Amino acid sequence: MFVAAFDKLSEEQLNWKPHDNVWSIAQNIEHIIIIIETYFPIFDAIYYNTYSKPFHSRISFIPSILGSFILKSV
């Protein structure tokens, strides 16, 4: 679905920006790829059963507070 949505666009279309302060489609795609790649080590650790939760996630109210803060800031 992702490839089908963008495969037919030219390089010019992918890099077009309506304004200087707006990301192009290509920049958005690159951002998504970079963010997703940060999860690969965690996925590997879970798969190989070597994952351990970070200290702050073991204290029940901290993830809730941090999650609320991130949600409000986005």
PALONU-930371 format. One record per residue (C-alpha): residue in one letter; x, y, z; residue number from 1. Coordinates in Angstrom, 1 decimal. Each point is the difference from the previous one (the first is absolute). Layout:
N
<r a, u X, v Y, w Z, k NUM>;
...
This chain:
74
<r m, u 0.0, v 0.0, w 0.0, k 1>;
<r f, u 2.8, v 2.4, w 0.9, k 2>;
<r v, u 2.0, v -0.7, w -3.2, k 3>;
<r a, u -3.2, v 0.1, w -2.1, k 4>;
<r a, u -0.8, v 3.5, w 1.4, k 5>;
<r f, u 3.4, v 1.5, w -0.8, k 6>;
<r d, u 1.6, v -2.2, w -2.7, k 7>;
<r k, u -1.5, v 1.9, w -2.9, k 8>;
<r l, u 1.2, v 3.4, w 1.2, k 9>;
<r s, u 3.0, v 1.6, w -1.7, k 10>;
<r e, u 3.1, v 1.2, w 1.9, k 11>;
<r e, u -1.2, v 3.5, w -0.5, k 12>;
<r q, u -3.4, v -0.8, w 1.5, k 13>;
<r l, u 1.5, v -1.8, w 2.9, k 14>;
<r n, u 2.3, v 3.0, w 0.8, k 15>;
<r w, u -2.6, v 2.8, w -0.6, k 16>;
<r k, u -0.6, v 2.3, w 2.9, k 17>;
<r p, u -2.9, v 2.5, w 0.0, k 18>;
<r h, u 2.0, v 2.2, w 2.5, k 19>;
<r d, u 3.5, v 0.0, w 1.5, k 20>;
<r n, u -1.4, v -0.9, w 3.4, k 21>;
<r v, u -1.9, v -3.1, w -1.2, k 22>;
<r w, u 1.5, v -3.4, w -0.6, k 23>;
<r s, u -0.1, v -1.7, w -3.4, k 24>;
<r i, u -1.4, v -3.5, w -0.4, k 25>;
<r a, u 3.5, v -1.3, w -0.3, k 26>;
<r q, u 1.0, v 1.7, w 3.3, k 27>;
<r n, u -3.0, v -1.5, w 1.7, k 28>;
<r i, u 0.8, v -3.5, w -1.3, k 29>;
<r e, u 3.7, v 0.4, w 1.1, k 30>;
<r h, u -1.2, v 1.1, w 3.5, k 31>;
<r i, u -2.3, v -3.0, w 0.3, k 32>;
<r i, u 2.8, v -2.4, w -1.0, k 33>;
<r i, u 2.4, v 1.5, w 2.5, k 34>;
<r i, u -2.5, v -0.2, w 2.8, k 35>;
<r i, u -1.0, v -3.6, w -0.8, k 36>;
<r e, u 3.7, v -1.1, w -0.2, k 37>;
<r t, u 0.5, v 1.1, w 3.7, k 38>;
<r y, u -2.4, v -2.8, w 1.0, k 39>;
<r f, u 2.0, v -2.8, w -1.8, k 40>;
<r p, u 2.4, v -0.6, w 3.0, k 41>;
<r i, u -3.0, v -0.3, w 2.3, k 42>;
<r f, u -1.8, v -2.4, w -2.3, k 43>;
<r d, u 3.2, v -2.1, w -0.2, k 44>;
<r a, u 0.3, v -0.1, w 3.8, k 45>;
<r i, u -3.6, v -1.0, w 0.4, k 46>;
<r y, u 0.3, v -2.7, w -2.7, k 47>;
<r y, u 3.2, v -1.4, w 1.7, k 48>;
<r n, u -1.5, v 0.3, w 3.4, k 49>;
<r t, u 2.7, v 2.4, w 1.2, k 50>;
<r y, u -2.2, v 3.1, w 0.5, k 51>;
<r s, u -0.2, v 1.6, w 3.3, k 52>;
<r k, u -2.2, v 3.0, w 0.8, k 53>;
<r p, u 1.8, v 3.3, w 0.7, k 54>;
<r f, u 0.0, v 0.9, w 3.7, k 55>;
<r h, u -2.5, v 2.9, w -0.4, k 56>;
<r s, u -2.6, v -2.3, w -1.6, k 57>;
<r r, u 0.0, v -2.3, w 3.1, k 58>;
<r i, u -1.5, v 2.8, w 2.1, k 59>;
<r s, u -3.7, v 0.0, w -1.0, k 60>;
<r f, u -0.7, v 3.8, w 0.1, k 61>;
<r i, u 3.0, v 1.2, w -2.0, k 62>;
<r p, u -1.0, v -1.5, w -3.4, k 63>;
<r s, u -3.5, v 1.4, w 0.5, k 64>;
<r i, u 1.4, v 3.5, w 0.8, k 65>;
<r l, u 2.5, v -0.1, w -2.8, k 66>;
<r g, u -2.6, v -1.3, w -2.5, k 67>;
<r s, u -2.4, v 2.8, w 0.9, k 68>;
<r f, u 2.7, v 2.6, w -0.3, k 69>;
<r i, u 1.0, v -1.3, w -3.5, k 70>;
<r l, u -3.6, v -0.2, w -1.1, k 71>;
<r k, u -0.6, v 3.6, w 1.0, k 72>;
<r s, u 3.1, v 1.3, w -1.7, k 73>;
<r v, u -0.7, v -1.6, w -3.4, k 74>;
